[in-house]
Amino acid sequence: MDKINVLDFDIDQLKTVINELGEPDYRAKQVWEWVYNGAGRFDEMTNLPKSFRNLLNSRLYIGDIRIAEKLVSGRNGTVKYLLVLPDGKVIESVLMKYRYGNSACLSTQIGCRMGCRFCASAKLGIDRNLTAGEMMAQFIAMQKDCGERISRVVLMGIGEPFDNYDEVVRFMRRLNQKDTFGISYRRMTVSTCGLVPEINRFSCENMPVNLSISLHAPNDEIRRRIMPVAARYSIDKILSACNIYIRKTGRRVTFEYILIDGVNDRDEHAIELAERISGLLCHVNLIALNAVEGADYKRSGRERTEAFKDILERYGIPVTVRRELGDDISASCGQLRKKSIESDGMVD
Protein backbone atom coordinates (compact mmCIF):
# COMPACT_ATOMS: atom_id res chain seq x y z
CA MET A 1 0.00 0.00 0.00
CA ASP A 2 1.34 3.44 -0.94
CA LYS A 3 1.81 5.82 1.95
CA ILE A 4 -0.35 8.96 2.06
CA ASN A 5 0.83 12.48 2.84
CA VAL A 6 -0.79 13.49 6.14
CA LEU A 7 -0.65 17.12 4.95
CA ASP A 8 -3.30 16.26 2.36
CA PHE A 9 -5.88 15.60 5.10
CA ASP A 10 -8.17 18.04 6.83
CA ILE A 11 -8.81 17.29 10.50
CA ASP A 12 -11.97 15.25 9.83
CA GLN A 13 -10.22 13.10 7.22
CA LEU A 14 -7.35 12.56 9.65
CA LYS A 15 -9.82 11.47 12.35
CA THR A 16 -11.28 8.91 9.94
CA VAL A 17 -7.83 7.44 9.24
CA ILE A 18 -6.94 7.43 12.95
CA ASN A 19 -10.22 5.67 13.78
CA GLU A 20 -9.49 3.06 11.10
CA LEU A 21 -6.23 2.41 12.93
CA GLY A 22 -8.20 1.71 16.11
CA GLU A 23 -7.48 4.98 17.91
CA PRO A 24 -9.91 7.64 19.26
CA ASP A 25 -10.50 11.10 17.79
CA TYR A 26 -8.23 12.92 20.23
CA ARG A 27 -5.21 11.14 18.74
CA ALA A 28 -5.92 12.93 15.46
CA LYS A 29 -5.77 16.29 17.24
CA GLN A 30 -2.43 15.30 18.79
CA VAL A 31 -0.99 14.32 15.41
CA TRP A 32 -2.37 17.50 13.83
CA GLU A 33 -0.74 19.71 16.47
CA TRP A 34 2.62 17.98 16.06
CA VAL A 35 2.53 18.28 12.28
CA TYR A 36 1.68 22.00 12.25
CA ASN A 37 4.26 22.70 14.94
CA GLY A 38 7.00 21.39 12.69
CA ALA A 39 7.32 17.66 13.40
CA GLY A 40 8.84 15.99 10.37
CA ARG A 41 8.61 12.40 11.62
CA PHE A 42 6.06 10.47 13.66
CA ASP A 43 8.88 9.32 15.95
CA GLU A 44 9.09 12.91 17.23
CA MET A 45 5.53 12.68 18.60
CA THR A 46 6.54 11.59 22.08
CA ASN A 47 3.05 11.76 23.63
CA LEU A 48 1.88 8.99 21.28
CA PRO A 49 2.40 5.29 22.12
CA LYS A 50 5.33 3.78 20.24
CA SER A 51 3.10 1.09 18.75
CA PHE A 52 0.79 3.78 17.34
CA ARG A 53 3.74 5.75 15.93
CA ASN A 54 4.91 2.61 14.16
CA LEU A 55 1.42 2.13 12.75
CA LEU A 56 1.36 5.74 11.51
CA ASN A 57 4.76 5.23 9.88
CA SER A 58 3.42 2.24 7.98
CA ARG A 59 0.47 4.17 6.50
CA LEU A 60 1.41 7.86 6.31
CA TYR A 61 4.25 10.31 5.79
CA ILE A 62 4.66 14.00 6.64
CA GLY A 63 5.40 16.10 3.58
CA ASP A 64 8.68 14.36 2.80
CA ILE A 65 10.03 17.18 0.68
CA ARG A 66 13.79 17.55 0.32
CA ILE A 67 15.81 20.71 -0.24
CA ALA A 68 18.10 19.71 -3.11
CA GLU A 69 19.63 23.14 -3.64
CA LYS A 70 19.49 26.46 -1.84
CA LEU A 71 20.77 29.70 -3.31
CA VAL A 72 21.00 32.90 -1.26
CA SER A 73 21.18 36.30 -2.94
CA GLY A 74 24.18 38.31 -1.86
CA ARG A 75 22.23 41.49 -2.59
CA ASN A 76 19.08 41.24 -0.52
CA GLY A 77 18.89 37.84 1.20
CA THR A 78 16.31 36.35 -1.17
CA VAL A 79 16.51 32.54 -0.97
CA LYS A 80 15.74 30.23 -3.91
CA TYR A 81 14.93 26.59 -3.12
CA LEU A 82 15.04 23.66 -5.50
CA LEU A 83 12.83 21.04 -3.87
CA VAL A 84 12.46 17.34 -4.61
CA LEU A 85 9.14 15.56 -3.99
CA PRO A 86 8.83 11.89 -2.94
CA ASP A 87 8.32 10.82 -6.58
CA GLY A 88 11.54 12.60 -7.61
CA LYS A 89 9.81 15.52 -9.33
CA VAL A 90 11.42 18.94 -8.94
CA ILE A 91 9.78 22.25 -8.01
CA GLU A 92 10.91 25.71 -6.90
CA SER A 93 10.05 28.07 -4.07
CA VAL A 94 11.40 31.50 -3.20
CA LEU A 95 11.70 33.19 0.20
CA MET A 96 11.64 36.98 -0.03
CA LYS A 97 12.67 39.14 2.91
CA TYR A 98 11.01 42.52 3.40
CA ARG A 99 10.93 45.09 6.19
CA TYR A 100 7.42 43.94 7.10
CA GLY A 101 8.36 40.23 7.25
CA ASN A 102 8.99 37.14 5.17
CA SER A 103 7.02 36.22 2.06
CA ALA A 104 6.97 32.78 0.39
CA CYS A 105 6.48 32.39 -3.35
CA LEU A 106 5.19 28.86 -3.96
CA SER A 107 4.66 26.59 -6.95
CA THR A 108 1.25 25.08 -7.65
CA GLN A 109 2.10 22.68 -10.51
CA ILE A 110 5.10 20.71 -11.73
CA GLY A 111 5.58 22.68 -14.92
CA CYS A 112 2.94 24.74 -16.71
CA ARG A 113 0.68 24.20 -19.71
CA MET A 114 -0.04 27.89 -20.46
CA GLY A 115 2.88 28.27 -22.90
CA CYS A 116 3.77 31.94 -22.32
CA ARG A 117 6.59 32.76 -24.74
CA PHE A 118 8.70 34.66 -22.20
CA CYS A 119 8.53 32.11 -19.35
CA ALA A 120 11.13 29.47 -18.45
CA SER A 121 8.49 27.15 -16.91
CA ALA A 122 6.55 27.02 -20.17
CA LYS A 123 9.55 25.61 -22.04
CA LEU A 124 9.25 22.29 -20.20
CA GLY A 125 5.47 21.84 -20.37
CA ILE A 126 3.51 20.32 -17.51
CA ASP A 127 4.06 17.10 -15.60
CA ARG A 128 1.25 17.15 -13.04
CA ASN A 129 -0.59 19.24 -10.46
CA LEU A 130 0.63 19.61 -6.91
CA THR A 131 -1.69 18.56 -4.11
CA ALA A 132 -2.67 20.93 -1.32
CA GLY A 133 -0.41 18.85 0.94
CA GLU A 134 2.57 19.31 -1.37
CA MET A 135 2.01 23.07 -1.37
CA MET A 136 1.87 22.97 2.42
CA ALA A 137 5.07 20.90 2.50
CA GLN A 138 6.83 23.65 0.51
CA PHE A 139 5.70 26.24 3.04
CA ILE A 140 6.71 24.15 6.06
CA ALA A 141 10.12 23.28 4.59
CA MET A 142 10.87 26.95 3.93
CA GLN A 143 9.71 28.11 7.35
CA LYS A 144 11.78 25.41 9.06
CA ASP A 145 14.85 26.25 7.02
CA CYS A 146 14.72 30.01 7.59
CA GLY A 147 13.85 29.63 11.27
CA GLU A 148 11.49 32.60 11.12
CA ARG A 149 7.76 33.08 10.69
CA ILE A 150 6.54 33.46 7.12
CA SER A 151 3.64 35.90 7.23
CA ARG A 152 2.74 36.22 3.54
CA VAL A 153 2.25 33.75 0.70
CA VAL A 154 2.14 34.43 -3.03
CA LEU A 155 1.16 31.71 -5.47
CA MET A 156 3.32 32.96 -8.31
CA GLY A 157 5.84 30.16 -8.65
CA ILE A 158 5.82 27.40 -11.25
CA GLY A 159 2.37 26.66 -12.67
CA GLU A 160 -0.95 28.41 -13.29
CA PRO A 161 -2.78 28.29 -9.93
CA PHE A 162 -6.27 28.35 -11.44
CA ASP A 163 -5.35 25.39 -13.67
CA ASN A 164 -5.17 23.50 -10.35
CA TYR A 165 -8.12 25.31 -8.82
CA ASP A 166 -9.49 22.88 -6.23
CA GLU A 167 -6.13 22.02 -4.64
CA VAL A 168 -5.05 25.68 -4.56
CA VAL A 169 -8.26 26.72 -2.78
CA ARG A 170 -7.89 23.81 -0.32
CA PHE A 171 -4.33 24.90 0.43
CA MET A 172 -5.25 28.55 1.03
CA ARG A 173 -8.16 27.61 3.29
CA ARG A 174 -5.88 25.30 5.30
CA LEU A 175 -3.16 27.94 5.58
CA ASN A 176 -5.75 30.38 6.93
CA GLN A 177 -6.92 28.07 9.74
CA LYS A 178 -6.01 29.14 13.27
CA ASP A 179 -4.86 25.60 14.12
CA THR A 180 -2.32 25.58 11.26
CA PHE A 181 -0.58 28.90 10.48
CA GLY A 182 -3.43 31.41 10.68
CA ILE A 183 -2.30 33.49 7.71
CA SER A 184 -4.92 36.07 6.78
CA TYR A 185 -6.41 35.84 3.29
CA ARG A 186 -5.41 39.49 2.88
CA ARG A 187 -1.80 38.35 3.17
CA MET A 188 -2.18 35.81 0.39
CA THR A 189 -1.90 36.54 -3.33
CA VAL A 190 -2.91 34.27 -6.18
CA SER A 191 -1.76 34.95 -9.73
CA THR A 192 -3.47 33.89 -12.94
CA CYS A 193 -2.83 34.45 -16.63
CA GLY A 194 -6.53 35.17 -17.00
CA LEU A 195 -8.64 32.00 -16.75
CA VAL A 196 -11.97 33.80 -16.72
CA PRO A 197 -14.28 30.99 -15.49
CA GLU A 198 -11.98 30.35 -12.54
CA ILE A 199 -11.72 34.07 -11.69
CA ASN A 200 -15.53 34.19 -11.61
CA ARG A 201 -15.66 31.05 -9.49
CA PHE A 202 -13.04 32.45 -7.12
CA SER A 203 -15.17 35.57 -6.64
CA CYS A 204 -17.73 33.36 -4.88
CA GLU A 205 -15.32 31.62 -2.46
CA ASN A 206 -15.64 34.26 0.28
CA MET A 207 -11.85 34.49 0.44
CA PRO A 208 -10.63 38.11 0.12
CA VAL A 209 -7.29 37.06 -1.36
CA ASN A 210 -5.23 39.51 -3.42
CA LEU A 211 -5.78 38.72 -7.10
CA SER A 212 -2.96 39.30 -9.55
CA ILE A 213 -3.49 39.12 -13.32
CA SER A 214 -0.58 38.36 -15.64
CA LEU A 215 -1.68 40.79 -18.34
CA HIS A 216 1.54 41.79 -20.15
CA ALA A 217 -0.19 43.49 -23.10
CA PRO A 218 -2.55 46.41 -23.74
CA ASN A 219 -4.54 44.62 -26.47
CA ASP A 220 -5.50 41.15 -27.62
CA GLU A 221 -3.32 41.21 -30.73
CA ILE A 222 -0.08 41.60 -28.79
CA ARG A 223 -1.27 39.32 -26.00
CA ARG A 224 -2.01 36.47 -28.41
CA ARG A 225 1.56 36.70 -29.75
CA ILE A 226 3.15 36.25 -26.34
CA MET A 227 0.45 34.37 -24.38
CA PRO A 228 -1.47 31.53 -26.10
CA VAL A 229 -4.20 31.69 -23.42
CA ALA A 230 -5.27 35.02 -24.98
CA ALA A 231 -6.88 33.07 -27.82
CA ARG A 232 -9.40 31.77 -25.28
CA TYR A 233 -10.05 34.83 -23.14
CA SER A 234 -10.00 38.42 -24.36
CA ILE A 235 -8.78 41.30 -22.23
CA ASP A 236 -12.34 42.64 -22.09
CA LYS A 237 -13.55 39.35 -20.58
CA ILE A 238 -10.69 39.36 -18.08
CA LEU A 239 -11.45 42.95 -17.02
CA SER A 240 -15.13 42.10 -16.65
CA ALA A 241 -14.23 39.19 -14.36
CA CYS A 242 -11.89 41.48 -12.39
CA ASN A 243 -14.73 43.97 -11.93
CA ILE A 244 -16.87 41.23 -10.41
CA TYR A 245 -14.03 40.16 -8.12
CA ILE A 246 -13.45 43.73 -6.94
CA ARG A 247 -17.16 44.25 -6.31
CA LYS A 248 -17.55 41.03 -4.31
CA THR A 249 -14.33 41.20 -2.27
CA GLY A 250 -13.50 44.89 -2.05
CA ARG A 251 -9.92 43.97 -2.94
CA ARG A 252 -7.74 45.82 -5.42
CA VAL A 253 -6.56 43.80 -8.43
CA THR A 254 -2.93 43.94 -9.54
CA PHE A 255 -1.99 43.75 -13.21
CA GLU A 256 1.45 42.27 -13.80
CA TYR A 257 3.10 43.69 -16.90
CA ILE A 258 6.47 42.41 -18.13
CA LEU A 259 8.05 45.06 -20.35
CA ILE A 260 9.47 43.56 -23.56
CA ASP A 261 11.56 45.80 -25.78
CA GLY A 262 9.68 46.80 -28.93
CA VAL A 263 6.77 44.45 -28.22
CA ASN A 264 4.60 46.01 -25.51
CA ASP A 265 6.61 48.93 -24.10
CA ARG A 266 5.93 51.88 -26.44
CA ASP A 267 4.17 55.08 -25.37
CA GLU A 268 1.07 54.11 -27.33
CA HIS A 269 0.94 50.81 -25.44
CA ALA A 270 1.05 52.63 -22.09
CA ILE A 271 -1.75 54.97 -23.21
CA GLU A 272 -3.88 52.07 -24.46
CA LEU A 273 -3.36 50.16 -21.22
CA ALA A 274 -4.21 53.19 -19.09
CA GLU A 275 -7.40 53.86 -21.02
CA ARG A 276 -8.53 50.22 -20.71
CA ILE A 277 -8.08 49.91 -16.96
CA SER A 278 -9.02 53.47 -15.98
CA GLY A 279 -11.74 53.42 -13.34
CA LEU A 280 -10.85 49.97 -12.01
CA LEU A 281 -9.68 49.54 -8.42
CA CYS A 282 -6.28 48.31 -9.54
CA HIS A 283 -2.53 48.65 -9.47
CA VAL A 284 0.02 47.99 -12.22
CA ASN A 285 3.27 46.21 -11.43
CA LEU A 286 5.89 46.75 -14.14
CA ILE A 287 8.39 43.89 -14.32
CA ALA A 288 11.79 43.56 -15.97
CA LEU A 289 12.01 40.64 -18.39
CA ASN A 290 14.32 37.80 -17.40
CA ALA A 291 16.23 36.26 -20.28
CA VAL A 292 14.98 32.80 -21.29
CA GLU A 293 17.05 30.60 -23.55
CA GLY A 294 15.43 30.22 -26.97
CA ALA A 295 13.14 33.24 -26.54
CA ASP A 296 13.99 36.14 -28.85
CA TYR A 297 12.94 38.89 -26.46
CA LYS A 298 14.90 41.64 -24.73
CA ARG A 299 14.04 43.57 -21.62
CA SER A 300 13.13 47.23 -21.90
CA GLY A 301 15.75 49.76 -20.85
CA ARG A 302 15.49 51.85 -17.71
CA GLU A 303 14.50 55.03 -19.58
CA ARG A 304 11.74 53.24 -21.49
CA THR A 305 10.48 51.69 -18.24
CA GLU A 306 10.33 55.10 -16.56
CA ALA A 307 8.57 56.63 -19.58
CA PHE A 308 5.94 53.86 -19.50
CA LYS A 309 5.46 54.37 -15.77
CA ASP A 310 5.14 58.14 -16.17
CA ILE A 311 2.35 57.79 -18.72
CA LEU A 312 0.35 55.48 -16.45
CA GLU A 313 0.79 57.92 -13.56
CA ARG A 314 -0.43 60.82 -15.71
CA TYR A 315 -3.63 58.82 -16.27
CA GLY A 316 -3.99 58.35 -12.51
CA ILE A 317 -3.10 54.65 -12.55
CA PRO A 318 -1.25 53.48 -9.40
CA VAL A 319 1.98 51.87 -10.66
CA THR A 320 5.27 50.55 -9.35
CA VAL A 321 8.36 49.05 -10.95
CA ARG A 322 8.96 45.73 -9.23
CA ARG A 323 12.18 45.56 -7.29
CA GLU A 324 14.34 42.75 -8.65
CA LEU A 325 14.83 40.18 -5.91
CA GLY A 326 17.27 37.36 -6.46
CA ASP A 327 18.17 38.09 -10.07
CA ASP A 328 21.70 36.96 -9.18
CA ILE A 329 20.42 33.48 -8.19
CA SER A 330 18.03 32.54 -11.04
CA ALA A 331 15.07 33.46 -8.83
CA SER A 332 12.52 34.14 -11.55
CA CYS A 333 9.88 31.50 -12.21
CA GLY A 334 11.24 28.18 -13.49
CA GLN A 335 14.83 29.21 -14.19
CA LEU A 336 16.53 27.05 -11.56
CA ARG A 337 14.31 24.02 -12.25
CA LYS A 338 14.99 24.28 -15.98
CA LYS A 339 18.74 24.40 -15.36
CA SER A 340 18.61 21.42 -13.00
CA ILE A 341 16.61 19.25 -15.39
CA GLU A 342 18.86 20.07 -18.33
CA SER A 343 22.03 19.37 -16.35
CA ASP A 344 23.52 15.96 -15.63
CA GLY A 345 23.09 16.50 -11.93
CA MET A 346 19.35 15.98 -11.80
CA VAL A 347 16.68 14.48 -14.00
CA ASP A 348 13.01 15.24 -13.43
C-alpha positions in Angstrom: 0.0 0.0 0.0 1.3 3.4 -0.9 1.8 5.8 1.9 -0.3 9.0 2.1 0.8 12.5 2.8 -0.8 13.5 6.1 -0.6 17.1 5.0 -3.3 16.3 2.4 -5.9 15.6 5.1 -8.2 18.0 6.8 -8.8 17.3 10.5 -12.0 15.2 9.8 -10.2 13.1 7.2 -7.4 12.6 9.7 -9.8 11.5 12.3 -11.3 8.9 9.9 -7.8 7.4 9.2 -6.9 7.4 13.0 -10.2 5.7 13.8 -9.5 3.1 11.1 -6.2 2.4 12.9 -8.2 1.7 16.1 -7.5 5.0 17.9 -9.9 7.6 19.3 -10.5 11.1 17.8 -8.2 12.9 20.2 -5.2 11.1 18.7 -5.9 12.9 15.5 -5.8 16.3 17.2 -2.4 15.3 18.8 -1.0 14.3 15.4 -2.4 17.5 13.8 -0.7 19.7 16.5 2.6 18.0 16.1 2.5 18.3 12.3 1.7 22.0 12.2 4.3 22.7 14.9 7.0 21.4 12.7 7.3 17.7 13.4 8.8 16.0 10.4 8.6 12.4 11.6 6.1 10.5 13.7 8.9 9.3 16.0 9.1 12.9 17.2 5.5 12.7 18.6 6.5 11.6 22.1 3.1 11.8 23.6 1.9 9.0 21.3 2.4 5.3 22.1 5.3 3.8 20.2 3.1 1.1 18.7 0.8 3.8 17.3 3.7 5.7 15.9 4.9 2.6 14.2 1.4 2.1 12.8 1.4 5.7 11.5 4.8 5.2 9.9 3.4 2.2 8.0 0.5 4.2 6.5 1.4 7.9 6.3 4.2 10.3 5.8 4.7 14.0 6.6 5.4 16.1 3.6 8.7 14.4 2.8 10.0 17.2 0.7 13.8 17.5 0.3 15.8 20.7 -0.2 18.1 19.7 -3.1 19.6 23.1 -3.6 19.5 26.5 -1.8 20.8 29.7 -3.3 21.0 32.9 -1.3 21.2 36.3 -2.9 24.2 38.3 -1.9 22.2 41.5 -2.6 19.1 41.2 -0.5 18.9 37.8 1.2 16.3 36.3 -1.2 16.5 32.5 -1.0 15.7 30.2 -3.9 14.9 26.6 -3.1 15.0 23.7 -5.5 12.8 21.0 -3.9 12.5 17.3 -4.6 9.1 15.6 -4.0 8.8 11.9 -2.9 8.3 10.8 -6.6 11.5 12.6 -7.6 9.8 15.5 -9.3 11.4 18.9 -8.9 9.8 22.3 -8.0 10.9 25.7 -6.9 10.1 28.1 -4.1 11.4 31.5 -3.2 11.7 33.2 0.2 11.6 37.0 0.0 12.7 39.1 2.9 11.0 42.5 3.4 10.9 45.1 6.2 7.4 43.9 7.1 8.4 40.2 7.3 9.0 37.1 5.2 7.0 36.2 2.1 7.0 32.8 0.4 6.5 32.4 -3.3 5.2 28.9 -4.0 4.7 26.6 -7.0 1.2 25.1 -7.7 2.1 22.7 -10.5 5.1 20.7 -11.7 5.6 22.7 -14.9 2.9 24.7 -16.7 0.7 24.2 -19.7 0.0 27.9 -20.5 2.9 28.3 -22.9 3.8 31.9 -22.3 6.6 32.8 -24.7 8.7 34.7 -22.2 8.5 32.1 -19.4 11.1 29.5 -18.4 8.5 27.1 -16.9 6.6 27.0 -20.2 9.5 25.6 -22.0 9.2 22.3 -20.2 5.5 21.8 -20.4 3.5 20.3 -17.5 4.1 17.1 -15.6 1.3 17.2 -13.0 -0.6 19.2 -10.5 0.6 19.6 -6.9 -1.7 18.6 -4.1 -2.7 20.9 -1.3 -0.4 18.9 0.9 2.6 19.3 -1.4 2.0 23.1 -1.4 1.9 23.0 2.4 5.1 20.9 2.5 6.8 23.7 0.5 5.7 26.2 3.0 6.7 24.1 6.1 10.1 23.3 4.6 10.9 26.9 3.9 9.7 28.1 7.4 11.8 25.4 9.1 14.8 26.3 7.0 14.7 30.0 7.6 13.8 29.6 11.3 11.5 32.6 11.1 7.8 33.1 10.7 6.5 33.5 7.1 3.6 35.9 7.2 2.7 36.2 3.5 2.3 33.7 0.7 2.1 34.4 -3.0 1.2 31.7 -5.5 3.3 33.0 -8.3 5.8 30.2 -8.6 5.8 27.4 -11.2 2.4 26.7 -12.7 -1.0 28.4 -13.3 -2.8 28.3 -9.9 -6.3 28.3 -11.4 -5.4 25.4 -13.7 -5.2 23.5 -10.3 -8.1 25.3 -8.8 -9.5 22.9 -6.2 -6.1 22.0 -4.6 -5.1 25.7 -4.6 -8.3 26.7 -2.8 -7.9 23.8 -0.3 -4.3 24.9 0.4 -5.3 28.6 1.0 -8.2 27.6 3.3 -5.9 25.3 5.3 -3.2 27.9 5.6 -5.7 30.4 6.9 -6.9 28.1 9.7 -6.0 29.1 13.3 -4.9 25.6 14.1 -2.3 25.6 11.3 -0.6 28.9 10.5 -3.4 31.4 10.7 -2.3 33.5 7.7 -4.9 36.1 6.8 -6.4 35.8 3.3 -5.4 39.5 2.9 -1.8 38.3 3.2 -2.2 35.8 0.4 -1.9 36.5 -3.3 -2.9 34.3 -6.2 -1.8 35.0 -9.7 -3.5 33.9 -12.9 -2.8 34.4 -16.6 -6.5 35.2 -17.0 -8.6 32.0 -16.8 -12.0 33.8 -16.7 -14.3 31.0 -15.5 -12.0 30.4 -12.5 -11.7 34.1 -11.7 -15.5 34.2 -11.6 -15.7 31.1 -9.5 -13.0 32.4 -7.1 -15.2 35.6 -6.6 -17.7 33.4 -4.9 -15.3 31.6 -2.5 -15.6 34.3 0.3 -11.8 34.5 0.4 -10.6 38.1 0.1 -7.3 37.1 -1.4 -5.2 39.5 -3.4 -5.8 38.7 -7.1 -3.0 39.3 -9.6 -3.5 39.1 -13.3 -0.6 38.4 -15.6 -1.7 40.8 -18.3 1.5 41.8 -20.1 -0.2 43.5 -23.1 -2.6 46.4 -23.7 -4.5 44.6 -26.5 -5.5 41.1 -27.6 -3.3 41.2 -30.7 -0.1 41.6 -28.8 -1.3 39.3 -26.0 -2.0 36.5 -28.4 1.6 36.7 -29.7 3.2 36.2 -26.3 0.5 34.4 -24.4 -1.5 31.5 -26.1 -4.2 31.7 -23.4 -5.3 35.0 -25.0 -6.9 33.1 -27.8 -9.4 31.8 -25.3 -10.0 34.8 -23.1 -10.0 38.4 -24.4 -8.8 41.3 -22.2 -12.3 42.6 -22.1 -13.6 39.4 -20.6 -10.7 39.4 -18.1 -11.4 42.9 -17.0 -15.1 42.1 -16.7 -14.2 39.2 -14.4 -11.9 41.5 -12.4 -14.7 44.0 -11.9 -16.9 41.2 -10.4 -14.0 40.2 -8.1 -13.4 43.7 -6.9 -17.2 44.3 -6.3 -17.5 41.0 -4.3 -14.3 41.2 -2.3 -13.5 44.9 -2.1 -9.9 44.0 -2.9 -7.7 45.8 -5.4 -6.6 43.8 -8.4 -2.9 43.9 -9.5 -2.0 43.7 -13.2 1.5 42.3 -13.8 3.1 43.7 -16.9 6.5 42.4 -18.1 8.0 45.1 -20.3 9.5 43.6 -23.6 11.6 45.8 -25.8 9.7 46.8 -28.9 6.8 44.5 -28.2 4.6 46.0 -25.5 6.6 48.9 -24.1 5.9 51.9 -26.4 4.2 55.1 -25.4 1.1 54.1 -27.3 0.9 50.8 -25.4 1.0 52.6 -22.1 -1.7 55.0 -23.2 -3.9 52.1 -24.5 -3.4 50.2 -21.2 -4.2 53.2 -19.1 -7.4 53.9 -21.0 -8.5 50.2 -20.7 -8.1 49.9 -17.0 -9.0 53.5 -16.0 -11.7 53.4 -13.3 -10.9 50.0 -12.0 -9.7 49.5 -8.4 -6.3 48.3 -9.5 -2.5 48.6 -9.5 0.0 48.0 -12.2 3.3 46.2 -11.4 5.9 46.7 -14.1 8.4 43.9 -14.3 11.8 43.6 -16.0 12.0 40.6 -18.4 14.3 37.8 -17.4 16.2 36.3 -20.3 15.0 32.8 -21.3 17.1 30.6 -23.5 15.4 30.2 -27.0 13.1 33.2 -26.5 14.0 36.1 -28.8 12.9 38.9 -26.5 14.9 41.6 -24.7 14.0 43.6 -21.6 13.1 47.2 -21.9 15.8 49.8 -20.8 15.5 51.9 -17.7 14.5 55.0 -19.6 11.7 53.2 -21.5 10.5 51.7 -18.2 10.3 55.1 -16.6 8.6 56.6 -19.6 5.9 53.9 -19.5 5.5 54.4 -15.8 5.1 58.1 -16.2 2.3 57.8 -18.7 0.4 55.5 -16.5 0.8 57.9 -13.6 -0.4 60.8 -15.7 -3.6 58.8 -16.3 -4.0 58.4 -12.5 -3.1 54.7 -12.5 -1.2 53.5 -9.4 2.0 51.9 -10.7 5.3 50.5 -9.3 8.4 49.0 -11.0 9.0 45.7 -9.2 12.2 45.6 -7.3 14.3 42.8 -8.6 14.8 40.2 -5.9 17.3 37.4 -6.5 18.2 38.1 -10.1 21.7 37.0 -9.2 20.4 33.5 -8.2 18.0 32.5 -11.0 15.1 33.5 -8.8 12.5 34.1 -11.6 9.9 31.5 -12.2 11.2 28.2 -13.5 14.8 29.2 -14.2 16.5 27.1 -11.6 14.3 24.0 -12.2 15.0 24.3 -16.0 18.7 24.4 -15.4 18.6 21.4 -13.0 16.6 19.2 -15.4 18.9 20.1 -18.3 22.0 19.4 -16.4 23.5 16.0 -15.6 23.1 16.5 -11.9 19.3 16.0 -11.8 16.7 14.5 -14.0 13.0 15.2 -13.4 
